[in-house]
Each structure stands twice: as C-alpha cells, then as structure tokens.
Amino acid sequence: MGSNPVGNFYDSCYNYSTLFTNNSSQIFVITDVVQGAFNYTAYLRIGSDLIYKSDIPNGHHFMSGLKVESGETVECDHQSSGVTISGYYTHP
C-alpha cells in the first residue's frame, strides 16, 4: 500500500474556465473548496454536471469528497474572484 499524493489547484474562475484536468490514471478526490470573495457564488462543474455551488467565502470541507475521474476536467465560475480546490489522488 502506497500513500495517496495530495494536490491543490487555483484559477481566477471566469466564465467556466478550466480549474483542473485530471491527467493521471488515478481518481482525484476534491476534499476542500476555498473561494476568493464573498460577494459571488462559486460554481464547479464537470462537463455539463454542476458538482458544487456556494456563496460561503470560507468554502467547504467535504467528508467524503467529490470524485474527478481520470481524463475529466473541472471548470469553475466565480466572477474572477478565484477558487482553490485541494484533495488527493487515489487508486480506482
């Protein structure tokens, strides 16, 4: 059993820009979302599926996380106020 590498990714998040693409063969599990400003709602999506929506500036810590499969891209929109996601890679 090896360790699960961690990662964090940031984007200014305007008009559903790319925040993260999982180019690994492993699943990436998003455990935390932190938003840059409290005046706007942050949105995260994979394809056309909305996976996160919140206007809480401190963001959110997930107990079980949001899965990003190999090859999937997470896009974000937050009126250019920035969003950071963090999590870990795990074996399928």
Jmol script that loads the backbone (N, CA, C; Angstrom):
load data "model"
ATOM      1  N   MET A   1       0.842  -1.188   0.000  1.00  0.00           N
ATOM      2  CA  MET A   1       0.000   0.000   0.000  1.00  0.00           C
ATOM      3  C   MET A   1       0.877   1.237   0.000  1.00  0.00           C
ATOM      4  N   GLY A   2       0.691   2.081  -0.981  1.00  0.00           N
ATOM      5  CA  GLY A   2       1.424   3.335  -1.042  1.00  0.00           C
ATOM      6  C   GLY A   2       0.588   4.478  -0.498  1.00  0.00           C
ATOM      7  N   SER A   3       1.215   5.641  -0.459  1.00  0.00           N
ATOM      8  CA  SER A   3       0.489   6.818   0.017  1.00  0.00           C
ATOM      9  C   SER A   3      -0.327   7.425  -1.121  1.00  0.00           C
ATOM     10  N   ASN A   4      -1.296   8.246  -0.750  1.00  0.00           N
ATOM     11  CA  ASN A   4      -2.114   8.943  -1.749  1.00  0.00           C
ATOM     12  C   ASN A   4      -1.584  10.361  -1.905  1.00  0.00           C
ATOM     13  N   PRO A   5      -0.987  10.684  -3.057  1.00  0.00           N
ATOM     14  CA  PRO A   5      -0.449  12.034  -3.265  1.00  0.00           C
ATOM     15  C   PRO A   5      -1.539  13.099  -3.167  1.00  0.00           C
ATOM     16  N   VAL A   6      -1.186  14.249  -2.632  1.00  0.00           N
ATOM     17  CA  VAL A   6      -2.129  15.352  -2.494  1.00  0.00           C
ATOM     18  C   VAL A   6      -1.867  16.384  -3.597  1.00  0.00           C
ATOM     19  N   GLY A   7      -2.856  17.249  -3.824  1.00  0.00           N
ATOM     20  CA  GLY A   7      -2.699  18.305  -4.812  1.00  0.00           C
ATOM     21  C   GLY A   7      -3.642  19.445  -4.507  1.00  0.00           C
ATOM     22  N   ASN A   8      -3.264  20.631  -4.962  1.00  0.00           N
ATOM     23  CA  ASN A   8      -4.184  21.775  -4.894  1.00  0.00           C
ATOM     24  C   ASN A   8      -4.036  22.578  -6.175  1.00  0.00           C
ATOM     25  N   PHE A   9      -5.161  23.199  -6.576  1.00  0.00           N
ATOM     26  CA  PHE A   9      -5.224  23.864  -7.860  1.00  0.00           C
ATOM     27  C   PHE A   9      -6.018  25.151  -7.716  1.00  0.00           C
ATOM     28  N   TYR A  10      -5.570  26.195  -8.416  1.00  0.00           N
ATOM     29  CA  TYR A  10      -6.200  27.521  -8.326  1.00  0.00           C
ATOM     30  C   TYR A  10      -6.451  28.058  -9.724  1.00  0.00           C
ATOM     31  N   ASP A  11      -7.559  28.794  -9.856  1.00  0.00           N
ATOM     32  CA  ASP A  11      -7.816  29.554 -11.076  1.00  0.00           C
ATOM     33  C   ASP A  11      -8.633  30.780 -10.703  1.00  0.00           C
ATOM     34  N   SER A  12      -8.521  31.838 -11.508  1.00  0.00           N
ATOM     35  CA  SER A  12      -9.315  33.047 -11.251  1.00  0.00           C
ATOM     36  C   SER A  12     -10.797  32.812 -11.515  1.00  0.00           C
ATOM     37  N   CYS A  13     -11.123  31.787 -12.272  1.00  0.00           N
ATOM     38  CA  CYS A  13     -12.505  31.304 -12.433  1.00  0.00           C
ATOM     39  C   CYS A  13     -13.464  32.323 -13.026  1.00  0.00           C
ATOM     40  N   TYR A  14     -13.344  32.512 -14.311  1.00  0.00           N
ATOM     41  CA  TYR A  14     -14.272  33.399 -15.002  1.00  0.00           C
ATOM     42  C   TYR A  14     -14.903  32.655 -16.163  1.00  0.00           C
ATOM     43  N   ASN A  15     -16.208  32.658 -16.223  1.00  0.00           N
ATOM     44  CA  ASN A  15     -16.933  32.118 -17.366  1.00  0.00           C
ATOM     45  C   ASN A  15     -16.608  30.644 -17.629  1.00  0.00           C
ATOM     46  N   TYR A  16     -16.608  29.856 -16.576  1.00  0.00           N
ATOM     47  CA  TYR A  16     -16.306  28.423 -16.634  1.00  0.00           C
ATOM     48  C   TYR A  16     -14.965  28.135 -17.305  1.00  0.00           C
ATOM     49  N   SER A  17     -13.926  28.669 -16.686  1.00  0.00           N
ATOM     50  CA  SER A  17     -12.565  28.380 -17.132  1.00  0.00           C
ATOM     51  C   SER A  17     -12.102  27.060 -16.504  1.00  0.00           C
ATOM     52  N   THR A  18     -11.061  26.483 -17.081  1.00  0.00           N
ATOM     53  CA  THR A  18     -10.529  25.217 -16.579  1.00  0.00           C
ATOM     54  C   THR A  18      -9.779  25.441 -15.276  1.00  0.00           C
ATOM     55  N   LEU A  19     -10.207  24.758 -14.234  1.00  0.00           N
ATOM     56  CA  LEU A  19      -9.546  24.805 -12.930  1.00  0.00           C
ATOM     57  C   LEU A  19      -8.559  23.656 -12.794  1.00  0.00           C
ATOM     58  N   PHE A  20      -8.943  22.480 -13.278  1.00  0.00           N
ATOM     59  CA  PHE A  20      -8.108  21.289 -13.101  1.00  0.00           C
ATOM     60  C   PHE A  20      -8.531  20.223 -14.102  1.00  0.00           C
ATOM     61  N   THR A  21      -7.538  19.602 -14.734  1.00  0.00           N
ATOM     62  CA  THR A  21      -7.783  18.427 -15.561  1.00  0.00           C
ATOM     63  C   THR A  21      -7.022  17.267 -14.958  1.00  0.00           C
ATOM     64  N   ASN A  22      -7.712  16.178 -14.719  1.00  0.00           N
ATOM     65  CA  ASN A  22      -7.077  15.002 -14.137  1.00  0.00           C
ATOM     66  C   ASN A  22      -6.412  14.199 -15.244  1.00  0.00           C
ATOM     67  N   ASN A  23      -5.116  14.435 -15.409  1.00  0.00           N
ATOM     68  CA  ASN A  23      -4.348  13.755 -16.441  1.00  0.00           C
ATOM     69  C   ASN A  23      -3.689  12.476 -15.936  1.00  0.00           C
ATOM     70  N   SER A  24      -3.951  12.128 -14.693  1.00  0.00           N
ATOM     71  CA  SER A  24      -3.363  10.910 -14.146  1.00  0.00           C
ATOM     72  C   SER A  24      -4.276   9.719 -14.426  1.00  0.00           C
ATOM     73  N   SER A  25      -3.798   8.537 -14.115  1.00  0.00           N
ATOM     74  CA  SER A  25      -4.618   7.332 -14.256  1.00  0.00           C
ATOM     75  C   SER A  25      -5.423   7.069 -12.985  1.00  0.00           C
ATOM     76  N   GLN A  26      -5.231   7.907 -11.973  1.00  0.00           N
ATOM     77  CA  GLN A  26      -5.920   7.745 -10.699  1.00  0.00           C
ATOM     78  C   GLN A  26      -7.118   8.689 -10.592  1.00  0.00           C
ATOM     79  N   ILE A  27      -8.022   8.389  -9.673  1.00  0.00           N
ATOM     80  CA  ILE A  27      -9.128   9.289  -9.345  1.00  0.00           C
ATOM     81  C   ILE A  27      -8.584  10.390  -8.449  1.00  0.00           C
ATOM     82  N   PHE A  28      -9.012  11.635  -8.677  1.00  0.00           N
ATOM     83  CA  PHE A  28      -8.694  12.734  -7.767  1.00  0.00           C
ATOM     84  C   PHE A  28      -9.951  13.023  -6.958  1.00  0.00           C
ATOM     85  N   VAL A  29      -9.805  13.102  -5.638  1.00  0.00           N
ATOM     86  CA  VAL A  29     -10.931  13.369  -4.753  1.00  0.00           C
ATOM     87  C   VAL A  29     -10.777  14.779  -4.190  1.00  0.00           C
ATOM     88  N   ILE A  30     -11.716  15.668  -4.526  1.00  0.00           N
ATOM     89  CA  ILE A  30     -11.708  17.029  -4.008  1.00  0.00           C
ATOM     90  C   ILE A  30     -12.222  16.990  -2.570  1.00  0.00           C
ATOM     91  N   THR A  31     -11.393  17.459  -1.641  1.00  0.00           N
ATOM     92  CA  THR A  31     -11.796  17.470  -0.228  1.00  0.00           C
ATOM     93  C   THR A  31     -12.139  18.864   0.272  1.00  0.00           C
ATOM     94  N   ASP A  32     -11.592  19.904  -0.381  1.00  0.00           N
ATOM     95  CA  ASP A  32     -11.808  21.274   0.079  1.00  0.00           C
ATOM     96  C   ASP A  32     -11.970  22.219  -1.106  1.00  0.00           C
ATOM     97  N   VAL A  33     -12.861  23.194  -0.938  1.00  0.00           N
ATOM     98  CA  VAL A  33     -13.039  24.274  -1.906  1.00  0.00           C
ATOM     99  C   VAL A  33     -12.963  25.576  -1.132  1.00  0.00           C
ATOM    100  N   VAL A  34     -12.089  26.493  -1.563  1.00  0.00           N
ATOM    101  CA  VAL A  34     -11.956  27.806  -0.923  1.00  0.00           C
ATOM    102  C   VAL A  34     -12.194  28.868  -1.982  1.00  0.00           C
ATOM    103  N   GLN A  35     -13.068  29.811  -1.672  1.00  0.00           N
ATOM    104  CA  GLN A  35     -13.458  30.864  -2.603  1.00  0.00           C
ATOM    105  C   GLN A  35     -12.804  32.187  -2.228  1.00  0.00           C
ATOM    106  N   GLY A  36     -12.497  32.988  -3.265  1.00  0.00           N
ATOM    107  CA  GLY A  36     -11.768  34.223  -3.053  1.00  0.00           C
ATOM    108  C   GLY A  36     -12.569  35.395  -2.514  1.00  0.00           C
ATOM    109  N   ALA A  37     -13.821  35.482  -2.831  1.00  0.00           N
ATOM    110  CA  ALA A  37     -14.619  36.640  -2.409  1.00  0.00           C
ATOM    111  C   ALA A  37     -16.003  36.184  -1.977  1.00  0.00           C
ATOM    112  N   PHE A  38     -16.595  36.933  -1.082  1.00  0.00           N
ATOM    113  CA  PHE A  38     -17.891  36.544  -0.552  1.00  0.00           C
ATOM    114  C   PHE A  38     -19.060  37.154  -1.306  1.00  0.00           C
ATOM    115  N   ASN A  39     -18.801  38.004  -2.262  1.00  0.00           N
ATOM    116  CA  ASN A  39     -19.886  38.676  -2.986  1.00  0.00           C
ATOM    117  C   ASN A  39     -20.477  37.827  -4.110  1.00  0.00           C
ATOM    118  N   TYR A  40     -19.840  36.736  -4.449  1.00  0.00           N
ATOM    119  CA  TYR A  40     -20.250  35.959  -5.615  1.00  0.00           C
ATOM    120  C   TYR A  40     -20.425  34.489  -5.256  1.00  0.00           C
ATOM    121  N   THR A  41     -21.269  33.834  -6.010  1.00  0.00           N
ATOM    122  CA  THR A  41     -21.460  32.398  -5.862  1.00  0.00           C
ATOM    123  C   THR A  41     -20.433  31.687  -6.735  1.00  0.00           C
ATOM    124  N   ALA A  42     -19.790  30.672  -6.179  1.00  0.00           N
ATOM    125  CA  ALA A  42     -18.835  29.862  -6.928  1.00  0.00           C
ATOM    126  C   ALA A  42     -19.535  28.626  -7.470  1.00  0.00           C
ATOM    127  N   TYR A  43     -19.183  28.275  -8.696  1.00  0.00           N
ATOM    128  CA  TYR A  43     -19.736  27.093  -9.348  1.00  0.00           C
ATOM    129  C   TYR A  43     -18.581  26.223  -9.839  1.00  0.00           C
ATOM    130  N   LEU A  44     -18.702  24.916  -9.651  1.00  0.00           N
ATOM    131  CA  LEU A  44     -17.778  23.948 -10.227  1.00  0.00           C
ATOM    132  C   LEU A  44     -18.603  22.957 -11.026  1.00  0.00           C
ATOM    133  N   ARG A  45     -18.085  22.578 -12.185  1.00  0.00           N
ATOM    134  CA  ARG A  45     -18.789  21.580 -12.980  1.00  0.00           C
ATOM    135  C   ARG A  45     -17.783  20.663 -13.667  1.00  0.00           C
ATOM    136  N   ILE A  46     -18.272  19.470 -13.972  1.00  0.00           N
ATOM    137  CA  ILE A  46     -17.553  18.506 -14.805  1.00  0.00           C
ATOM    138  C   ILE A  46     -18.460  18.252 -15.994  1.00  0.00           C
ATOM    139  N   GLY A  47     -18.005  18.642 -17.173  1.00  0.00           N
ATOM    140  CA  GLY A  47     -18.877  18.585 -18.349  1.00  0.00           C
ATOM    141  C   GLY A  47     -20.048  19.528 -18.120  1.00  0.00           C
ATOM    142  N   SER A  48     -21.258  19.022 -18.261  1.00  0.00           N
ATOM    143  CA  SER A  48     -22.434  19.853 -18.012  1.00  0.00           C
ATOM    144  C   SER A  48     -23.015  19.617 -16.615  1.00  0.00           C
ATOM    145  N   ASP A  49     -22.360  18.767 -15.822  1.00  0.00           N
ATOM    146  CA  ASP A  49     -22.855  18.434 -14.481  1.00  0.00           C
ATOM    147  C   ASP A  49     -22.307  19.399 -13.435  1.00  0.00           C
ATOM    148  N   LEU A  50     -23.196  20.130 -12.793  1.00  0.00           N
ATOM    149  CA  LEU A  50     -22.814  21.026 -11.699  1.00  0.00           C
ATOM    150  C   LEU A  50     -22.499  20.170 -10.471  1.00  0.00           C
ATOM    151  N   ILE A  51     -21.279  20.290  -9.943  1.00  0.00           N
ATOM    152  CA  ILE A  51     -20.893  19.465  -8.791  1.00  0.00           C
ATOM    153  C   ILE A  51     -20.762  20.275  -7.509  1.00  0.00           C
ATOM    154  N   TYR A  52     -20.774  21.627  -7.613  1.00  0.00           N
ATOM    155  CA  TYR A  52     -20.614  22.460  -6.425  1.00  0.00           C
ATOM    156  C   TYR A  52     -21.180  23.844  -6.711  1.00  0.00           C
ATOM    157  N   LYS A  53     -21.917  24.382  -5.739  1.00  0.00           N
ATOM    158  CA  LYS A  53     -22.440  25.750  -5.828  1.00  0.00           C
ATOM    159  C   LYS A  53     -22.507  26.297  -4.417  1.00  0.00           C
ATOM    160  N   SER A  54     -21.842  27.437  -4.174  1.00  0.00           N
ATOM    161  CA  SER A  54     -21.859  28.002  -2.829  1.00  0.00           C
ATOM    162  C   SER A  54     -21.450  29.464  -2.861  1.00  0.00           C
ATOM    163  N   ASP A  55     -22.009  30.236  -1.926  1.00  0.00           N
ATOM    164  CA  ASP A  55     -21.591  31.626  -1.762  1.00  0.00           C
ATOM    165  C   ASP A  55     -20.919  31.839  -0.408  1.00  0.00           C
ATOM    166  N   ILE A  56     -20.485  30.766   0.218  1.00  0.00           N
ATOM    167  CA  ILE A  56     -19.797  30.848   1.511  1.00  0.00           C
ATOM    168  C   ILE A  56     -18.310  31.102   1.247  1.00  0.00           C
ATOM    169  N   PRO A  57     -17.754  32.254   1.683  1.00  0.00           N
ATOM    170  CA  PRO A  57     -16.382  32.611   1.333  1.00  0.00           C
ATOM    171  C   PRO A  57     -15.324  31.668   1.897  1.00  0.00           C
ATOM    172  N   ASN A  58     -15.586  31.071   3.039  1.00  0.00           N
ATOM    173  CA  ASN A  58     -14.606  30.151   3.615  1.00  0.00           C
ATOM    174  C   ASN A  58     -14.594  28.810   2.902  1.00  0.00           C
ATOM    175  N   GLY A  59     -15.535  28.627   1.998  1.00  0.00           N
ATOM    176  CA  GLY A  59     -15.569  27.406   1.221  1.00  0.00           C
ATOM    177  C   GLY A  59     -16.159  26.247   1.988  1.00  0.00           C
ATOM    178  N   HIS A  60     -15.717  25.051   1.634  1.00  0.00           N
ATOM    179  CA  HIS A  60     -16.326  23.857   2.188  1.00  0.00           C
ATOM    180  C   HIS A  60     -15.296  22.741   2.299  1.00  0.00           C
ATOM    181  N   HIS A  61     -15.406  21.958   3.377  1.00  0.00           N
ATOM    182  CA  HIS A  61     -14.624  20.732   3.543  1.00  0.00           C
ATOM    183  C   HIS A  61     -15.596  19.562   3.437  1.00  0.00           C
ATOM    184  N   PHE A  62     -15.316  18.657   2.514  1.00  0.00           N
ATOM    185  CA  PHE A  62     -16.187  17.503   2.296  1.00  0.00           C
ATOM    186  C   PHE A  62     -15.722  16.319   3.127  1.00  0.00           C
ATOM    187  N   MET A  63     -16.655  15.617   3.714  1.00  0.00           N
ATOM    188  CA  MET A  63     -16.327  14.412   4.489  1.00  0.00           C
ATOM    189  C   MET A  63     -15.875  13.281   3.566  1.00  0.00           C
ATOM    190  N   SER A  64     -16.578  13.095   2.460  1.00  0.00           N
ATOM    191  CA  SER A  64     -16.223  12.003   1.559  1.00  0.00           C
ATOM    192  C   SER A  64     -15.618  12.489   0.237  1.00  0.00           C
ATOM    193  N   GLY A  65     -15.784  13.746  -0.099  1.00  0.00           N
ATOM    194  CA  GLY A  65     -15.154  14.321  -1.282  1.00  0.00           C
ATOM    195  C   GLY A  65     -15.962  14.199  -2.558  1.00  0.00           C
ATOM    196  N   LEU A  66     -15.486  14.906  -3.567  1.00  0.00           N
ATOM    197  CA  LEU A  66     -16.071  14.889  -4.904  1.00  0.00           C
ATOM    198  C   LEU A  66     -15.080  14.208  -5.846  1.00  0.00           C
ATOM    199  N   LYS A  67     -15.508  13.150  -6.527  1.00  0.00           N
ATOM    200  CA  LYS A  67     -14.621  12.392  -7.400  1.00  0.00           C
ATOM    201  C   LYS A  67     -14.439  13.061  -8.754  1.00  0.00           C
ATOM    202  N   VAL A  68     -13.186  13.102  -9.192  1.00  0.00           N
ATOM    203  CA  VAL A  68     -12.840  13.538 -10.546  1.00  0.00           C
ATOM    204  C   VAL A  68     -12.113  12.369 -11.205  1.00  0.00           C
ATOM    205  N   GLU A  69     -12.794  11.711 -12.122  1.00  0.00           N
ATOM    206  CA  GLU A  69     -12.225  10.538 -12.774  1.00  0.00           C
ATOM    207  C   GLU A  69     -11.070  10.936 -13.696  1.00  0.00           C
ATOM    208  N   SER A  70     -10.242   9.968 -14.019  1.00  0.00           N
ATOM    209  CA  SER A  70      -9.145  10.173 -14.959  1.00  0.00           C
ATOM    210  C   SER A  70      -9.695  10.730 -16.270  1.00  0.00           C
ATOM    211  N   GLY A  71      -9.079  11.799 -16.772  1.00  0.00           N
ATOM    212  CA  GLY A  71      -9.486  12.420 -18.035  1.00  0.00           C
ATOM    213  C   GLY A  71     -10.545  13.501 -17.902  1.00  0.00           C
ATOM    214  N   GLU A  72     -11.161  13.628 -16.722  1.00  0.00           N
ATOM    215  CA  GLU A  72     -12.192  14.651 -16.539  1.00  0.00           C
ATOM    216  C   GLU A  72     -11.576  16.010 -16.214  1.00  0.00           C
ATOM    217  N   THR A  73     -12.318  17.068 -16.555  1.00  0.00           N
ATOM    218  CA  THR A  73     -11.896  18.440 -16.306  1.00  0.00           C
ATOM    219  C   THR A  73     -12.908  19.134 -15.416  1.00  0.00           C
ATOM    220  N   VAL A  74     -12.412  19.814 -14.386  1.00  0.00           N
ATOM    221  CA  VAL A  74     -13.251  20.627 -13.511  1.00  0.00           C
ATOM    222  C   VAL A  74     -13.158  22.062 -13.996  1.00  0.00           C
ATOM    223  N   GLU A  75     -14.312  22.661 -14.287  1.00  0.00           N
ATOM    224  CA  GLU A  75     -14.379  24.058 -14.697  1.00  0.00           C
ATOM    225  C   GLU A  75     -15.023  24.870 -13.578  1.00  0.00           C
ATOM    226  N   CYS A  76     -14.671  26.155 -13.512  1.00  0.00           N
ATOM    227  CA  CYS A  76     -15.203  26.987 -12.435  1.00  0.00           C
ATOM    228  C   CYS A  76     -15.638  28.353 -12.952  1.00  0.00           C
ATOM    229  N   ASP A  77     -16.590  28.925 -12.224  1.00  0.00           N
ATOM    230  CA  ASP A  77     -17.039  30.285 -12.484  1.00  0.00           C
ATOM    231  C   ASP A  77     -17.236  30.959 -11.137  1.00  0.00           C
ATOM    232  N   HIS A  78     -16.572  32.094 -10.948  1.00  0.00           N
ATOM    233  CA  HIS A  78     -16.678  32.828  -9.680  1.00  0.00           C
ATOM    234  C   HIS A  78     -16.395  34.303  -9.908  1.00  0.00           C
ATOM    235  N   GLN A  79     -16.821  34.831 -11.043  1.00  0.00           N
ATOM    236  CA  GLN A  79     -16.672  36.254 -11.355  1.00  0.00           C
ATOM    237  C   GLN A  79     -15.245  36.755 -11.172  1.00  0.00           C
ATOM    238  N   SER A  80     -14.269  35.945 -11.561  1.00  0.00           N
ATOM    239  CA  SER A  80     -12.833  36.274 -11.478  1.00  0.00           C
ATOM    240  C   SER A  80     -12.337  36.495 -10.055  1.00  0.00           C
ATOM    241  N   SER A  81     -13.026  35.930  -9.081  1.00  0.00           N
ATOM    242  CA  SER A  81     -12.613  36.108  -7.683  1.00  0.00           C
ATOM    243  C   SER A  81     -11.751  34.962  -7.171  1.00  0.00           C
ATOM    244  N   GLY A  82     -11.574  33.951  -7.948  1.00  0.00           N
ATOM    245  CA  GLY A  82     -10.663  32.877  -7.615  1.00  0.00           C
ATOM    246  C   GLY A  82     -11.268  31.769  -6.771  1.00  0.00           C
ATOM    247  N   VAL A  83     -10.869  30.546  -7.110  1.00  0.00           N
ATOM    248  CA  VAL A  83     -11.257  29.349  -6.369  1.00  0.00           C
ATOM    249  C   VAL A  83     -10.044  28.432  -6.293  1.00  0.00           C
ATOM    250  N   THR A  84      -9.835  27.846  -5.118  1.00  0.00           N
ATOM    251  CA  THR A  84      -8.809  26.832  -4.921  1.00  0.00           C
ATOM    252  C   THR A  84      -9.484  25.539  -4.507  1.00  0.00           C
ATOM    253  N   ILE A  85      -9.094  24.437  -5.138  1.00  0.00           N
ATOM    254  CA  ILE A  85      -9.548  23.133  -4.690  1.00  0.00           C
ATOM    255  C   ILE A  85      -8.324  22.358  -4.206  1.00  0.00           C
ATOM    256  N   SER A  86      -8.526  21.514  -3.229  1.00  0.00           N
ATOM    257  CA  SER A  86      -7.464  20.620  -2.781  1.00  0.00           C
ATOM    258  C   SER A  86      -8.050  19.247  -2.557  1.00  0.00           C
ATOM    259  N   GLY A  87      -7.178  18.254  -2.591  1.00  0.00           N
ATOM    260  CA  GLY A  87      -7.622  16.882  -2.403  1.00  0.00           C
ATOM    261  C   GLY A  87      -6.472  15.928  -2.566  1.00  0.00           C
ATOM    262  N   TYR A  88      -6.804  14.700  -2.954  1.00  0.00           N
ATOM    263  CA  TYR A  88      -5.782  13.660  -3.066  1.00  0.00           C
ATOM    264  C   TYR A  88      -6.127  12.710  -4.208  1.00  0.00           C
ATOM    265  N   TYR A  89      -5.085  12.044  -4.717  1.00  0.00           N
ATOM    266  CA  TYR A  89      -5.251  11.027  -5.728  1.00  0.00           C
ATOM    267  C   TYR A  89      -5.419   9.676  -5.036  1.00  0.00           C
ATOM    268  N   THR A  90      -6.279   8.840  -5.584  1.00  0.00           N
ATOM    269  CA  THR A  90      -6.498   7.517  -5.024  1.00  0.00           C
ATOM    270  C   THR A  90      -6.610   6.508  -6.147  1.00  0.00           C
ATOM    271  N   HIS A  91      -6.374   5.266  -5.811  1.00  0.00           N
ATOM    272  CA  HIS A  91      -6.462   4.202  -6.807  1.00  0.00           C
ATOM    273  C   HIS A  91      -7.919   3.835  -7.040  1.00  0.00           C
ATOM    274  N   PRO A  92      -8.282   3.576  -8.309  1.00  0.00           N
ATOM    275  CA  PRO A  92      -9.675   3.201  -8.607  1.00  0.00           C
ATOM    276  C   PRO A  92     -10.067   1.878  -7.963  1.00  0.00           C
TER     277      PRO A  92
END
end "model"
wireframe off; spacefill off
backbone 0.3
color backbone group
